[in-house]
Amino acid sequence: MSATGTIPFALVALAYLLAGLTYAAAVYDRAWKGTAAWLVRLALLIHTLALAAQAWQAGTLFATLFDTILFLTWVIMVLYVLADQFWQVDSVGVFLVPLVILLLLSALAVPRGPSSEIPGFSAARAMWHVFVAVLSYGLFTLACMSSILYLIQEKQLRRKEFRLAFQRLPSLESLDLLGFRLVLAAFPLLTLAMITGYIWAREAWRQGYQWDVKLIWTEVTWLIYGGYLVARAFGWRGRRAAQWLIAGFFLVLVNYFAINIFFTRWHGF
């Protein structure tokens, strides 16, 4: 993408920055909450228009790792707005919006070459594979943010240190349940992405299972989140569960960036 093409997403990052600052202000003064909610929705609208223009220009939604990062950040913010609408978790935005800004900025540094070297990539089936995978990553991102807030709130309660900035946080029970719901929604999507990926890869490469680092790392990530859900069924809650979700998200980030750029033979993203 040309430098001109990056300008809309620089504006998106700026819009999210303004929203993030007002979210931080809302933690101290709830009078800012309405402004923060309005600004994040405005930023999301700008993001949507920029993403649509990029897809129209490229002729596809996913052509490079750069494109998928732009789409991932959009998915994250759509999911956040929906979660806030139903569960009033606006405090998550204090941590989530800065992460989205960092992801948008990181997109400027990743390779932007076409993925034409991947056989069969233009197939609609492959597009759905990427779409479902990115959607699961967005849900895992929100689960990580809720877990971070859980640890902050839990630490305050344990030490009996109730600072003003974090007295606005949801209860431990609410944050714990939110993280569980998000993983419960994300895990089947990740499973579906893996299954469709195996099917598409077999058809594209005319070979069986490929011992690619990307595939192995994804399977490890799948086991981590699957283990969380199994442990949850047996009553696992609290700080260790939150730490487990944060560790799982670290695997997602490594998979999405380091492995995609440096280690995989078969994946463009």
GIDADA-V985558 format. One record per residue. N is the residue number from 1. RES is the residue in three letters. SS is DSSP state (alpha for helix, beta for strand, coil for the rest). NEAR is the number of other ideal C-beta (glycine too) atoms within 12 Angstrom. D_LAST is the distance of its C-alpha to the last C-alpha in Angstrom with 1 decimal. Layout:
n->N res->RES ss->SS near->NEAR d_last->D_LAST
n->N res->RES ss->SS near->NEAR d_last->D_LAST
//
This chain:
n->1 res->MET ss->coil near->28 d_last->16.3
n->2 res->SER ss->coil near->11 d_last->19.9
n->3 res->ALA ss->alpha near->11 d_last->21.5
n->4 res->THR ss->alpha near->12 d_last->23.2
n->5 res->GLY ss->alpha near->24 d_last->20.1
n->6 res->THR ss->alpha near->22 d_last->19.2
n->7 res->ILE ss->alpha near->18 d_last->22.7
n->8 res->PRO ss->alpha near->27 d_last->22.2
n->9 res->PHE ss->alpha near->38 d_last->19.5
n->10 res->ALA ss->alpha near->24 d_last->21.8
n->11 res->LEU ss->alpha near->21 d_last->24.4
n->12 res->VAL ss->alpha near->38 d_last->22.3
n->13 res->ALA ss->alpha near->34 d_last->21.9
n->14 res->LEU ss->alpha near->24 d_last->25.6
n->15 res->ALA ss->alpha near->33 d_last->26.5
n->16 res->TYR ss->alpha near->41 d_last->24.6
n->17 res->LEU ss->alpha near->24 d_last->26.4
n->18 res->LEU ss->alpha near->25 d_last->29.7
n->19 res->ALA ss->alpha near->41 d_last->28.9
n->20 res->GLY ss->alpha near->34 d_last->28.0
n->21 res->LEU ss->alpha near->25 d_last->31.3
n->22 res->THR ss->alpha near->32 d_last->33.3
n->23 res->TYR ss->alpha near->40 d_last->31.7
n->24 res->ALA ss->alpha near->28 d_last->32.9
n->25 res->ALA ss->alpha near->24 d_last->36.2
n->26 res->ALA ss->alpha near->30 d_last->36.4
n->27 res->VAL ss->alpha near->29 d_last->36.3
n->28 res->TYR ss->alpha near->21 d_last->39.6
n->29 res->ASP ss->coil near->17 d_last->41.1
n->30 res->ARG ss->alpha near->20 d_last->40.2
n->31 res->ALA ss->alpha near->12 d_last->41.5
n->32 res->TRP ss->alpha near->26 d_last->38.2
n->33 res->LYS ss->alpha near->27 d_last->36.3
n->34 res->GLY ss->alpha near->17 d_last->36.9
n->35 res->THR ss->alpha near->22 d_last->35.8
n->36 res->ALA ss->alpha near->37 d_last->32.6
n->37 res->ALA ss->alpha near->26 d_last->31.8
n->38 res->TRP ss->alpha near->21 d_last->32.7
n->39 res->LEU ss->alpha near->32 d_last->30.6
n->40 res->VAL ss->alpha near->41 d_last->27.4
n->41 res->ARG ss->alpha near->27 d_last->27.9
n->42 res->LEU ss->alpha near->24 d_last->28.6
n->43 res->ALA ss->alpha near->40 d_last->25.5
n->44 res->LEU ss->alpha near->32 d_last->23.5
n->45 res->LEU ss->alpha near->23 d_last->25.3
n->46 res->ILE ss->alpha near->29 d_last->24.5
n->47 res->HIS ss->alpha near->40 d_last->20.8
n->48 res->THR ss->alpha near->26 d_last->21.1
n->49 res->LEU ss->alpha near->20 d_last->22.9
n->50 res->ALA ss->alpha near->34 d_last->20.5
n->51 res->LEU ss->alpha near->34 d_last->17.5
n->52 res->ALA ss->alpha near->18 d_last->19.6
n->53 res->ALA ss->alpha near->22 d_last->20.8
n->54 res->GLN ss->alpha near->35 d_last->17.4
n->55 res->ALA ss->alpha near->23 d_last->16.4
n->56 res->TRP ss->alpha near->13 d_last->19.9
n->57 res->GLN ss->alpha near->18 d_last->19.7
n->58 res->ALA ss->alpha near->24 d_last->16.4
n->59 res->GLY ss->coil near->13 d_last->17.6
n->60 res->THR ss->coil near->24 d_last->14.5
n->61 res->LEU ss->coil near->30 d_last->12.9
n->62 res->PHE ss->coil near->36 d_last->9.3
n->63 res->ALA ss->coil near->30 d_last->9.2
n->64 res->THR ss->coil near->33 d_last->6.9
n->65 res->LEU ss->alpha near->36 d_last->5.0
n->66 res->PHE ss->alpha near->38 d_last->8.8
n->67 res->ASP ss->alpha near->37 d_last->9.5
n->68 res->THR ss->alpha near->41 d_last->7.6
n->69 res->ILE ss->alpha near->40 d_last->9.4
n->70 res->LEU ss->alpha near->44 d_last->12.4
n->71 res->PHE ss->alpha near->40 d_last->12.3
n->72 res->LEU ss->alpha near->42 d_last->11.8
n->73 res->THR ss->alpha near->42 d_last->14.8
n->74 res->TRP ss->alpha near->40 d_last->16.7
n->75 res->VAL ss->alpha near->36 d_last->16.3
n->76 res->ILE ss->alpha near->46 d_last->17.5
n->77 res->MET ss->alpha near->44 d_last->20.5
n->78 res->VAL ss->alpha near->30 d_last->21.5
n->79 res->LEU ss->alpha near->39 d_last->21.6
n->80 res->TYR ss->alpha near->45 d_last->23.6
n->81 res->VAL ss->alpha near->35 d_last->26.0
n->82 res->LEU ss->alpha near->23 d_last->26.6
n->83 res->ALA ss->alpha near->34 d_last->27.1
n->84 res->ASP ss->alpha near->33 d_last->29.5
n->85 res->GLN ss->alpha near->15 d_last->31.3
n->86 res->PHE ss->alpha near->14 d_last->32.1
n->87 res->TRP ss->alpha near->24 d_last->32.4
n->88 res->GLN ss->coil near->21 d_last->33.2
n->89 res->VAL ss->coil near->37 d_last->30.7
n->90 res->ASP ss->alpha near->40 d_last->30.8
n->91 res->SER ss->alpha near->38 d_last->31.0
n->92 res->VAL ss->alpha near->47 d_last->27.4
n->93 res->GLY ss->alpha near->44 d_last->26.6
n->94 res->VAL ss->alpha near->35 d_last->28.2
n->95 res->PHE ss->alpha near->35 d_last->25.2
n->96 res->LEU ss->alpha near->39 d_last->22.5
n->97 res->VAL ss->alpha near->43 d_last->23.0
n->98 res->PRO ss->alpha near->25 d_last->22.8
n->99 res->LEU ss->alpha near->30 d_last->19.4
n->100 res->VAL ss->alpha near->44 d_last->18.1
n->101 res->ILE ss->alpha near->33 d_last->19.7
n->102 res->LEU ss->alpha near->24 d_last->18.1
n->103 res->LEU ss->alpha near->39 d_last->14.5
n->104 res->LEU ss->alpha near->39 d_last->15.6
n->105 res->LEU ss->alpha near->24 d_last->17.0
n->106 res->SER ss->alpha near->27 d_last->14.1
n->107 res->ALA ss->alpha near->36 d_last->12.1
n->108 res->LEU ss->alpha near->23 d_last->14.8
n->109 res->ALA ss->alpha near->16 d_last->14.0
n->110 res->VAL ss->coil near->27 d_last->10.3
n->111 res->PRO ss->coil near->24 d_last->9.9
n->112 res->ARG ss->coil near->26 d_last->10.5
n->113 res->GLY ss->coil near->17 d_last->11.1
n->114 res->PRO ss->coil near->21 d_last->10.7
n->115 res->SER ss->coil near->30 d_last->8.6
n->116 res->SER ss->coil near->13 d_last->12.1
n->117 res->GLU ss->coil near->17 d_last->12.2
n->118 res->ILE ss->coil near->30 d_last->10.5
n->119 res->PRO ss->coil near->19 d_last->13.7
n->120 res->GLY ss->coil near->23 d_last->14.5
n->121 res->PHE ss->coil near->28 d_last->11.3
n->122 res->SER ss->coil near->22 d_last->13.8
n->123 res->ALA ss->coil near->20 d_last->15.4
n->124 res->ALA ss->alpha near->16 d_last->16.1
n->125 res->ARG ss->alpha near->23 d_last->15.5
n->126 res->ALA ss->alpha near->32 d_last->11.8
n->127 res->MET ss->alpha near->27 d_last->11.9
n->128 res->TRP ss->alpha near->22 d_last->13.8
n->129 res->HIS ss->alpha near->35 d_last->11.6
n->130 res->VAL ss->alpha near->40 d_last->8.7
n->131 res->PHE ss->alpha near->28 d_last->11.7
n->132 res->VAL ss->alpha near->30 d_last->13.4
n->133 res->ALA ss->alpha near->40 d_last->10.7
n->134 res->VAL ss->alpha near->38 d_last->10.4
n->135 res->LEU ss->alpha near->31 d_last->14.2
n->136 res->SER ss->alpha near->42 d_last->14.7
n->137 res->TYR ss->alpha near->43 d_last->12.9
n->138 res->GLY ss->alpha near->41 d_last->15.3
n->139 res->LEU ss->alpha near->41 d_last->18.2
n->140 res->PHE ss->alpha near->44 d_last->17.5
n->141 res->THR ss->alpha near->44 d_last->17.5
n->142 res->LEU ss->alpha near->44 d_last->20.9
n->143 res->ALA ss->alpha near->49 d_last->22.2
n->144 res->CYS ss->alpha near->39 d_last->21.5
n->145 res->MET ss->alpha near->42 d_last->23.4
n->146 res->SER ss->alpha near->45 d_last->26.2
n->147 res->SER ss->alpha near->40 d_last->26.5
n->148 res->ILE ss->alpha near->34 d_last->26.9
n->149 res->LEU ss->alpha near->38 d_last->29.6
n->150 res->TYR ss->alpha near->41 d_last->31.2
n->151 res->LEU ss->alpha near->30 d_last->31.5
n->152 res->ILE ss->alpha near->33 d_last->33.0
n->153 res->GLN ss->alpha near->33 d_last->35.5
n->154 res->GLU ss->alpha near->28 d_last->36.3
n->155 res->LYS ss->alpha near->20 d_last->37.1
n->156 res->GLN ss->alpha near->22 d_last->39.4
n->157 res->LEU ss->alpha near->22 d_last->41.3
n->158 res->ARG ss->alpha near->14 d_last->41.7
n->159 res->ARG ss->alpha near->12 d_last->43.1
n->160 res->LYS ss->coil near->9 d_last->44.8
n->161 res->GLU ss->coil near->15 d_last->43.3
n->162 res->PHE ss->coil near->16 d_last->42.8
n->163 res->ARG ss->coil near->17 d_last->41.5
n->164 res->LEU ss->alpha near->13 d_last->41.6
n->165 res->ALA ss->alpha near->21 d_last->38.0
n->166 res->PHE ss->alpha near->27 d_last->36.9
n->167 res->GLN ss->coil near->18 d_last->39.8
n->168 res->ARG ss->coil near->31 d_last->37.8
n->169 res->LEU ss->coil near->34 d_last->35.2
n->170 res->PRO ss->coil near->27 d_last->35.3
n->171 res->SER ss->coil near->22 d_last->37.1
n->172 res->LEU ss->alpha near->27 d_last->35.6
n->173 res->GLU ss->alpha near->18 d_last->35.9
n->174 res->SER ss->alpha near->23 d_last->34.0
n->175 res->LEU ss->alpha near->41 d_last->31.1
n->176 res->ASP ss->alpha near->33 d_last->31.0
n->177 res->LEU ss->alpha near->25 d_last->31.2
n->178 res->LEU ss->alpha near->38 d_last->28.5
n->179 res->GLY ss->alpha near->48 d_last->26.0
n->180 res->PHE ss->alpha near->34 d_last->27.1
n->181 res->ARG ss->alpha near->26 d_last->26.8
n->182 res->LEU ss->alpha near->40 d_last->23.2
n->183 res->VAL ss->alpha near->42 d_last->22.1
n->184 res->LEU ss->alpha near->25 d_last->24.3
n->185 res->ALA ss->alpha near->27 d_last->22.4
n->186 res->ALA ss->alpha near->41 d_last->18.8
n->187 res->PHE ss->alpha near->34 d_last->19.5
n->188 res->PRO ss->alpha near->20 d_last->20.3
n->189 res->LEU ss->alpha near->31 d_last->17.2
n->190 res->LEU ss->alpha near->39 d_last->15.0
n->191 res->THR ss->alpha near->25 d_last->17.4
n->192 res->LEU ss->alpha near->23 d_last->17.1
n->193 res->ALA ss->alpha near->37 d_last->13.3
n->194 res->MET ss->alpha near->32 d_last->13.8
n->195 res->ILE ss->alpha near->22 d_last->16.8
n->196 res->THR ss->alpha near->27 d_last->15.3
n->197 res->GLY ss->alpha near->36 d_last->12.3
n->198 res->TYR ss->alpha near->25 d_last->15.1
n->199 res->ILE ss->alpha near->21 d_last->17.2
n->200 res->TRP ss->alpha near->31 d_last->14.9
n->201 res->ALA ss->alpha near->33 d_last->13.9
n->202 res->ARG ss->alpha near->19 d_last->17.6
n->203 res->GLU ss->alpha near->19 d_last->18.5
n->204 res->ALA ss->alpha near->25 d_last->16.0
n->205 res->TRP ss->alpha near->22 d_last->16.8
n->206 res->ARG ss->coil near->11 d_last->20.3
n->207 res->GLN ss->coil near->14 d_last->20.1
n->208 res->GLY ss->coil near->12 d_last->20.3
n->209 res->TYR ss->coil near->16 d_last->18.3
n->210 res->GLN ss->coil near->21 d_last->16.0
n->211 res->TRP ss->coil near->14 d_last->16.5
n->212 res->ASP ss->coil near->24 d_last->13.0
n->213 res->VAL ss->alpha near->22 d_last->12.4
n->214 res->LYS ss->alpha near->33 d_last->9.3
n->215 res->LEU ss->alpha near->26 d_last->11.7
n->216 res->ILE ss->alpha near->23 d_last->14.6
n->217 res->TRP ss->alpha near->29 d_last->13.3
n->218 res->THR ss->alpha near->35 d_last->12.4
n->219 res->GLU ss->alpha near->25 d_last->15.9
n->220 res->VAL ss->alpha near->24 d_last->17.5
n->221 res->THR ss->alpha near->37 d_last->16.1
n->222 res->TRP ss->alpha near->33 d_last->17.5
n->223 res->LEU ss->alpha near->21 d_last->20.7
n->224 res->ILE ss->alpha near->32 d_last->21.1
n->225 res->TYR ss->alpha near->41 d_last->21.0
n->226 res->GLY ss->alpha near->24 d_last->23.0
n->227 res->GLY ss->alpha near->24 d_last->25.5
n->228 res->TYR ss->alpha near->38 d_last->25.8
n->229 res->LEU ss->alpha near->30 d_last->26.8
n->230 res->VAL ss->alpha near->17 d_last->29.2
n->231 res->ALA ss->alpha near->20 d_last->30.8
n->232 res->ARG ss->alpha near->27 d_last->31.1
n->233 res->ALA ss->alpha near->14 d_last->33.0
n->234 res->PHE ss->coil near->11 d_last->35.4
n->235 res->GLY ss->coil near->12 d_last->36.0
n->236 res->TRP ss->coil near->21 d_last->33.6
n->237 res->ARG ss->coil near->24 d_last->33.5
n->238 res->GLY ss->coil near->25 d_last->33.8
n->239 res->ARG ss->alpha near->24 d_last->32.5
n->240 res->ARG ss->alpha near->21 d_last->31.0
n->241 res->ALA ss->alpha near->35 d_last->29.0
n->242 res->ALA ss->alpha near->36 d_last->27.7
n->243 res->GLN ss->alpha near->22 d_last->26.8
n->244 res->TRP ss->alpha near->34 d_last->25.0
n->245 res->LEU ss->alpha near->48 d_last->22.7
n->246 res->ILE ss->alpha near->31 d_last->22.0
n->247 res->ALA ss->alpha near->25 d_last->21.1
n->248 res->GLY ss->alpha near->38 d_last->18.8
n->249 res->PHE ss->alpha near->38 d_last->17.0
n->250 res->PHE ss->alpha near->24 d_last->16.8
n->251 res->LEU ss->alpha near->31 d_last->14.9
n->252 res->VAL ss->alpha near->39 d_last->12.4
n->253 res->LEU ss->alpha near->26 d_last->12.0
n->254 res->VAL ss->alpha near->24 d_last->11.9
n->255 res->ASN ss->alpha near->38 d_last->9.2
n->256 res->TYR ss->alpha near->37 d_last->7.0
n->257 res->PHE ss->alpha near->30 d_last->8.2
n->258 res->ALA ss->alpha near->20 d_last->10.2
n->259 res->ILE ss->alpha near->28 d_last->8.8
n->260 res->ASN ss->alpha near->35 d_last->5.2
n->261 res->ILE ss->alpha near->25 d_last->7.7
n->262 res->PHE ss->alpha near->17 d_last->10.7
n->263 res->PHE ss->alpha near->18 d_last->11.0
n->264 res->THR ss->coil near->29 d_last->8.9
n->265 res->ARG ss->coil near->19 d_last->10.6
n->266 res->TRP ss->coil near->32 d_last->9.1
n->267 res->HIS ss->coil near->37 d_last->5.3
n->268 res->GLY ss->coil near->30 d_last->3.8
n->269 res->PHE ss->coil near->38 d_last->0.0
//
